[in-house]
Amino acid sequence: MIQLKKIWFGKVALLGLAVVTLFAAEGWAAAADTIGVIDSQMILTKHPSFEDVAKQLQQIARQKEGEARAAADKETEPAQKNQAMLTKRMELAKEEERLMGPIAKDCQEAVRVVAKKRNVTVVLEKASVYFGGVDITDDVIQQLSLDKAKK
């Protein structure tokens, strides 16, 4: 009788292990299906405001370049010339951050919305993924257009 209980307990334990393994395997498979990939560069360039902001940045860059040359020409020391150039480059970087920041924020929010709609739990850059994942780039671009229409 004791030996029968051991065999029965062993079979139940084995069955329990099989069920746990099955659920774990299904969970892993589900996790693999919830990985999304995006082409963030494409999303950024397809943002409805990107072209206008890019034009503004080109104009500001030309202006800062002219200011940097004028400031550098006023200086006699090479270190001071370099500092004048660096200062203008930093001003340009601040302008770029100010203008591109809202676009990047919109893109991130659109990725979140699409990921939630598509039950995607992890989103990776497409170029970093060798194989697999669900490409949600086009859905994110559509979401950006919808968001722009709502504003």
Summary of the structure (lengths in Angstrom):
residues: 151
radius of gyration: 27.8
end to end distance: 75.9
largest distance: 101.8
contacts: 386
relative contact order: 0.16
helix: 80%
strand: 7%
